[in-house]
Amino acid sequence: MNKVLVTEQHLIDIADAVRKKLNSDEKMLLSDVAAKILNIPAEAPAGGGNATMFKVNVSDPGEGQEIVVTCDGEKKTTSFSAEKGSVITANLNGLDGYIAGNLSIEGGKMFPDMSYSLIEDMLVSATPAVKPQEGRVFIASETVNATSDGSLKGYTLARLNKCIPNHQAVHFEVKIFCPTGVTLSAGEGIAVGDFKTGRAWGNKNAFVSAHDYETKAISGGTEYILGWDEKIDEDSSAFIWDDDKANGLLTYYLCSETSVTGSGDLTKATLTFSAYKI
């Protein structure tokens, strides 16, 4: 008989293929076996019972969006507890015309189909949703998280690729979300380059001051908002490798010298950069 090398990925694929057909007791048994094979620390049963329970924490996603977590086929929008081995999936839906942010899932064991096995406490959260302004047509947006030291800095912190229409006026907007306990670093403001300067990897803005931002209290923290209108009028000779010259669509590079500080988790702070036709 030929010997077959069974890898960790083989075990994951096998579990992924059968777990949806198992009852809760069988799922627990499979999880216990997988934990031993994959060196996942075993958890003691909660309260002396037969089932180990874990918490799935669903954060408030804020205005304009909804987190929907499905646990073994049952949809939930708030935090809950479930048995070890339960199958978890999550979706983030925009509401009332908002454009949903980015979904984040921490904990659990991820399977190839992007579902998770509940083997530990999990956290499901999202960056703030974006609402297009009335009379404006949404083009694109990108969200980035601050680093562990609070930095939101970079010559190309974010990039809106091949989507900015040439010879048109565009509204640009930067929103920085700071969770409770975190704030913009003193004296910096929101220092981001305008379209033309950003394409030259500069953070100067000819249309707005770094300190002209608005402050808005929202669920879970504070939003700092900086926006400006800019007429895009690039000569064809100024097109670069990242542009779509045939369709007159340009790429914007967000050059930022902004950071956050405070006592909270700095990596939960986000910068969302959006563009709209006006």
C-alpha positions in Angstrom: 0.0 0.0 0.0 1.3 3.5 -0.9 1.8 5.8 2.0 0.0 9.2 1.9 1.4 12.2 3.8 -1.5 13.9 5.6 -0.9 17.6 6.2 -2.7 20.1 8.4 -4.4 21.5 5.4 -5.7 18.0 4.5 -7.2 17.8 8.0 -8.8 21.2 7.6 -10.3 20.3 4.2 -11.7 17.0 5.6 -13.3 18.8 8.6 -14.7 21.5 6.3 -16.3 18.8 4.1 -18.1 16.9 7.0 -18.7 19.4 9.8 -22.0 20.8 8.3 -23.5 17.3 8.4 -22.8 16.7 12.1 -24.9 17.3 15.1 -23.7 19.4 18.1 -22.2 16.4 20.0 -20.4 15.2 16.9 -19.1 18.7 16.2 -17.6 18.9 19.7 -15.9 15.5 19.2 -14.4 16.6 15.9 -13.2 19.9 17.5 -11.6 18.0 20.4 -9.8 15.7 17.9 -8.7 18.7 15.7 -7.5 20.6 18.8 -5.2 17.7 19.8 -3.9 17.2 16.2 -3.4 20.9 15.5 -2.0 21.7 19.0 -4.9 24.0 20.0 -5.1 24.2 23.8 -8.2 22.4 25.1 -10.8 24.3 27.1 -12.4 23.0 30.3 -16.2 22.5 30.1 -18.1 25.5 31.4 -19.9 25.1 34.7 -19.0 21.4 34.9 -21.4 20.5 32.1 -20.7 18.4 29.0 -20.6 21.3 26.5 -17.9 24.0 26.3 -19.4 27.4 25.6 -17.7 30.3 24.0 -18.8 33.9 23.5 -19.2 35.5 20.1 -19.0 39.3 20.7 -20.7 41.3 18.1 -19.7 45.0 18.2 -22.1 47.8 17.5 -21.3 48.6 13.8 -22.6 52.2 14.0 -25.0 54.0 11.8 -25.8 52.8 8.3 -24.8 49.1 8.5 -25.6 45.9 10.2 -23.4 42.9 11.2 -25.2 39.6 10.8 -23.6 36.5 12.3 -24.9 33.1 11.5 -24.3 30.3 14.0 -25.3 26.8 12.8 -27.9 28.4 10.5 -29.4 30.8 13.0 -28.9 34.5 12.3 -27.9 36.9 15.1 -27.1 40.6 15.2 -26.0 40.9 18.9 -23.5 39.1 21.1 -24.3 35.5 22.1 -22.8 32.3 23.5 -22.6 29.0 21.6 -21.2 25.5 21.9 -17.7 24.7 21.0 -17.5 23.5 17.4 -20.4 25.7 16.2 -20.1 26.9 12.6 -19.8 30.7 12.4 -20.1 33.0 9.4 -20.5 36.8 9.3 -21.7 39.4 6.9 -21.7 43.2 6.9 -24.6 44.9 5.2 -25.0 48.6 4.3 -28.3 50.2 5.2 -30.3 53.2 4.1 -28.0 54.0 1.2 -24.8 53.7 3.3 -21.8 51.9 1.9 -20.7 49.3 4.4 -17.2 49.5 6.0 -14.8 46.6 6.4 -15.7 43.5 8.5 -13.2 42.2 11.0 -13.3 38.7 12.6 -10.9 37.8 15.4 -10.6 34.3 16.9 -11.9 30.9 15.8 -10.5 28.5 13.3 -11.1 29.7 9.7 -12.0 27.2 7.0 -11.4 27.5 3.2 -15.0 28.7 2.6 -14.4 31.6 5.0 -16.6 30.1 7.8 -15.2 29.6 11.3 -15.2 26.8 13.9 -15.9 28.2 17.4 -13.0 27.0 19.4 -12.5 30.1 21.5 -14.2 33.5 22.1 -14.6 35.5 19.0 -15.0 39.2 18.2 -16.9 40.5 15.1 -16.5 44.2 14.4 -16.6 46.7 11.5 -15.1 50.0 10.4 -17.7 52.9 10.0 -20.0 52.9 7.0 -19.8 55.7 4.4 -22.9 57.7 3.4 -22.7 59.4 0.0 -23.7 63.0 0.2 -26.9 64.2 -1.5 -26.2 65.3 -5.0 -22.9 63.4 -5.1 -22.2 60.1 -6.8 -20.0 57.7 -5.0 -16.8 56.7 -6.8 -14.7 54.6 -4.4 -13.3 54.4 -0.9 -10.6 52.6 1.0 -10.1 52.1 4.7 -6.9 51.5 6.6 -6.2 50.8 10.3 -3.7 52.6 12.4 -0.5 50.8 13.4 0.2 49.8 17.0 1.9 53.1 17.6 -1.0 55.1 16.2 0.5 55.9 12.8 -1.8 56.7 9.9 1.2 58.0 7.8 2.5 57.0 4.4 3.4 58.3 1.0 0.7 56.0 -0.3 -1.4 55.2 2.7 -4.5 54.6 0.5 -5.0 54.4 -3.2 -8.1 54.8 -5.3 -7.1 52.9 -8.4 -8.1 53.9 -12.0 -11.4 55.4 -10.9 -11.0 59.2 -10.6 -12.6 60.9 -13.7 -10.5 63.4 -15.6 -11.8 66.9 -16.5 -14.5 66.7 -13.7 -15.0 68.1 -10.2 -14.6 65.6 -7.5 -15.3 65.8 -3.8 -12.8 64.0 -1.6 -13.4 63.1 2.0 -11.2 61.7 4.8 -12.9 60.2 7.9 -10.8 59.1 10.9 -12.6 57.0 13.4 -11.1 57.0 16.9 -12.6 54.5 19.4 -13.2 55.7 23.0 -10.0 56.6 24.7 -8.2 57.5 21.4 -7.9 60.9 19.7 -6.0 62.7 16.9 -2.5 63.5 17.9 -2.2 67.0 19.2 -1.2 69.6 16.6 -1.3 67.3 13.6 -4.8 67.6 12.4 -5.6 65.6 9.3 -2.6 66.3 7.1 -3.4 64.7 3.7 -2.4 65.8 0.2 -4.9 67.0 -2.4 -5.1 65.0 -5.7 -2.3 66.7 -7.6 0.1 66.9 -4.6 -0.7 63.3 -3.6 0.3 62.1 -7.0 3.7 63.7 -6.3 3.8 62.0 -2.9 3.2 65.1 -0.9 0.9 65.8 2.0 0.2 69.5 1.3 -3.4 70.4 0.5 -4.2 73.6 -1.5 -7.9 73.4 -0.8 -8.2 72.8 3.0 -6.2 73.2 6.1 -5.3 70.1 8.2 -7.2 71.7 11.1 -10.4 72.4 9.2 -11.9 69.1 10.1 -15.3 68.5 11.7 -15.7 66.4 14.9 -18.7 64.1 15.3 -19.5 61.8 18.3 -20.7 58.4 17.1 -21.3 55.0 18.7 -18.1 53.7 20.2 -16.0 56.8 19.7 -15.4 59.9 17.6 -15.2 60.7 13.9 -13.0 63.4 12.5 -14.0 64.5 9.0 -12.1 66.5 6.4 -13.5 67.2 2.9 -12.8 69.3 -0.1 -13.8 69.8 -3.8 -11.2 69.6 -6.5 -11.3 70.0 -10.2 -9.3 67.2 -11.9 -7.8 68.3 -15.1 -4.7 66.3 -16.0 -3.0 66.6 -19.4 -2.5 63.3 -21.1 1.3 63.8 -20.7 0.8 63.7 -16.9 -0.8 60.3 -16.9 1.2 57.6 -15.0 1.4 53.8 -15.1 -1.5 53.4 -12.6 -4.0 55.4 -14.8 -6.5 54.1 -17.3 -5.6 56.5 -20.1 -8.0 55.0 -22.6 -11.0 55.7 -20.4 -9.7 58.9 -18.8 -9.7 57.4 -15.3 -6.9 58.4 -12.9 -5.4 57.0 -9.7 -5.3 59.0 -6.5 -2.5 58.4 -3.9 -3.4 59.5 -0.4 -0.2 60.9 1.2 -0.8 61.3 4.9 1.1 62.6 7.9 -1.6 61.9 10.5 -1.6 59.8 13.7 -3.7 59.0 16.7 -2.9 58.6 20.4 -4.5 57.7 23.6 -5.1 54.9 26.2 -7.3 52.7 24.0 -6.4 50.2 21.3 -4.8 52.4 18.6 -5.1 49.7 16.0 -8.9 50.1 16.1 -8.6 53.6 14.8 -9.3 53.8 11.0 -8.9 56.2 8.2 -11.5 56.0 5.4 -10.8 57.9 2.2 -13.7 58.4 -0.3 -14.3 60.2 -3.6 -17.5 61.4 -5.1 -18.5 62.9 -8.5 -20.1 66.4 -8.0 
